[in-house]
Amino acid sequence: MKMKLSCFGKIKDIDDIARAGYDCAELQIREIMELSEDEYKEALKKVRDSGITCEVFDNPIPLTVSITSPDFDMNYWTEYLKKGAYRTAEMGARYYVFGNGKSRSLPTEGDVKGAYEKLMTFLNILCDITAEYNITVLLEPLANSITNFINTIPEAVEFIEKFGRYNLKTMCDFRYLPAMNRDVEDIANYEKYIKHIHVDNPLSNFPERFVPSLDDGYDYTPLINVLKKICYKEIISIEASVFKDFKEDIKRGIEFFKHFGIEPYRN
């Protein structure tokens, strides 16, 4: 079975990700935003010459920024979003993963209502700006140890339906299913809302994340089976942050999927 396979990386890693056999590379918006104009043009050329796509970009604003804090400057970050959407769209962006656990967390005391309204304002602005470039925002369910706003796929879907923006969907970071005592059937039950998958070894201690392997102590069979059952058509991306040898480790990621009868389209 063919599926679009992707791997996290930086601009410098794109050629290695392509050589390993992946269909896509998943990049961080912050890296793209920190490039000078000349550096950005070089990065854009590198992406276009690589032979693979960069359809998913992570974290619309830096992870350290809190949207609900009193000093969050909505005007400044609106301009930041506009520049980021333009740059990433030129690189092929179709989806923005809105993880940003700290950024979207709500205060537990003080003006909680005002903080929530501020977060909603930001999310509307984000959807407005990305819609101009045909980019869909993916509200990522995260464990409650990371954020107190949207922890499960059902919560995300309920929020999305009420929020009513066509370019707001959700995704599944596999490690947070067991962390939140959820079953992989959530993927099947809410498949029309799930537009992206992240996978790593969920037994590792966050923030350490490893390329999944057949001997890492976790049984990935239920995940793979549910993806096959629904004929999953979007991208599944390896989200790893710890490597012994980046080039060799990501090659083993391709072998991991092949064991389950899944191959990239570029194979």
N, C-alpha and C positions, 0 to 999 in steps of 0.2 A: 504494500500500500504506500502511496506517495503522500507525504505531508510536507508543508513548508517548514523547514528546520532553520533555526536561527541561534545565534550565540551573542551574548553580551560582549562588548569590547569598546575600545577607543579608536579614534581615527587611525592611529598607528597600527592597529591590529587588523584592519579590514582585509588586507591582502592575505594574512595568515588564516583568517576565517574563511575567505574564499577558497584558498588552497586546501583547507581541510574538508571542503565539500558542502558547506552550508549554503542555503539559498539566500540568507539574509544576515545582516549584522544589526544588533540593537545598540543604539548610542544614547549618551546622556546629553540632554539639552544644555546643561551648564557648560560642558566642554565646548559645544558649538558657539555658545554665547561669549565665551572668553577669548575666542579667536579674533585677531585683528582682521581687517578687511582682506589683506593679502593672504593671511593664513587661512581665512575662510575660503577664498577662491582656490587655494591649493587643496584644501580638504574636499571641496565640492568636486574638483577634478578627480581626486583619488577615489571618491565614491562612484562617480560615473564611469571610471575606467576599470573598476574592480570586477565587473561581471556579476555582482550580486546587488541586492536592493537593501535600502535602509528605510523600512516602512514604519517601524515603531521606535519612538523616542521617549525617554523616561524623564519624569519630574519637571513640570513646566517652570517651576522656580526652584532655587537652591533648597536642599533639604533642611538647612539650618534656619530658614526664614519662617516665622510664625504669622500666618494670615490674620489670626484673631488677636494678635497683640496690639496694644494701643498705638505703638509707633509704626505699624505697617502702613506704608505710603501707597495707597491704591493707584494714584496717578503714575508714580514711578514704575510700579510693577506692571501696570497696563502697557506702558511703552516697552517694557522688557518683553512682555508676551507677544507684542506685535512684531518686534524684531526677531524673536525666536521662531514664531510661526512662519515668517517669510523665509528665514534661513533654512529651517528644517524641511519646509515644503519643497524648496529647490532641490533638496537632497532626496526627496521622494516620500516624505512623511505621509502616512495615512492614519496613524493612531498616536495619541499621547497617553502614556500611562500616568495617571494622577495617583501616585503612591503618596509621597510627601506626608508620612504619618505625623511628624511633629508639626508640619505646616498647617494641617487641617484640624489638629486636635483642639477641642473646646475647653475653656476654663471650667472648673468645677465650682467656682464661687465668683462673686462680683456680678458684672453685667453679662450673664451667660446668654441672654436673649439677644443682646446687642452684638455679641461675638458671633452667634449663629447667623444673624442677618448679614454681618460683614462677610462671613464665609460664603453665604449664598450669593451675595453681590459679586464676589470674586469669581465664583463658579460660572455665573451668568456671563461675566466679561470674558472668561476663558473660552466658553462655548461660542460666544459671538465672534471672537477673533479667529479661533480655529476653523469655524464654519466657513469663513472667507476663503480658506485654503483647502476645503473639503477634508479636514482632519476631524476625526472622531476622538473625543476624550473618553478614556477608560478609567472609571472610578474603581480603584483597586481595593478590595477587602483585605484588611490587615489585622493581625492578631491584636487583642486588646492590651497587650503589653507594649504596643507601638503607638496606637491611637485609640481615642474613644469615639471616633466618628467613622462608622461603617466597618464592621468586623467580619461579616459573612456575605456570601453571594445573595441569599434571600433578602438581607437588609439592603444591599446595593440595588437589587431589582425593585424593591418597594420604593426606595427613594427615587430612583430613575423614573418610575412611572408617575410619581407625584410631581417631580420636577418638570417633566414635560418637554425636555429638549431633545430633538431628534439626533443630535450628534453627541449624546451622552449615553454610553453603554458601560459594561463592566468587563472583568476578566477574572482569571483564576491564577493566583500564585499558589502552586500546589502545596508548599510547605505549611500554608495557613489553614488547609483543610483539617489535617490531624491536630494542629495546634488549637483549633476552635471546635474540635470534636464534630466535624462535619464529614459527611460521606461523599465519595467521588460522584455519586448519583446527582449531586447538586449541579454538576456540569451538564448532565443530560437533561435534568428538569428545567434548567434555565439557559439552554443552549442558544436561543435566539438573541440573548443579551450578551453572551460571552464571546468576545472578539479576539482574545489573546490568552496564551497560557505561558506561565513561567514554571520551570522545574529545576530543582537541585536536590541534593540529599537532605530531606527534612529532619534527619537525626542530628545534623550538625548544629553547633551552638551559634545562633545569630550574633554578630553579623558575618561570621565565617560561613561561606557557602561553597560547596564542592560540586564539580561535575558529577552527575549521577552515574553509577556503575553497577555492574551485576553483582559485585562482591562487597558492596558498602553497607550491607546489613538491612537494607530496606526492600520490601517487595513492591515494585512498581506495576505489577501486572494489572491490578484493578484500574489504575489510571489509564494505562494503555488500552485496556479493553473498552472502557467507556468512550475514549476518543475514537476508537474504531467503530463502535456501535452507532455513534451519531455521525459518522463520516465527517469528522472534524475538518473544516476547510480553511481555517485561519492559521496563523503562525504559532508554533510552539518553540519557545526560546529557552536555552540553557542560561540560567542566571547563576554564575559562579564568581567568586571573588578571591579564592585561594587556589593557587596552582603550584605544582612542582616544576612543571615545564609547560607553559601555555600552549605552544604549538602541538605537543604530543597529547596533552590532556584534552584539548578540544577535539582532536581526532578520535579519541576514545568515546567522546560524546556521540559521534556519528555511529560508531560501532555499537554503542548501547542501543540506539534506536533500531539498527539493523537486526539485532538479536530478536526484537519483537516484530520483525517483518515490516518496519517502516523505513523508507528511504527518502532522501531529499529529491526534489524535482530535478536538480542538476546532476544527479547520479547517471 
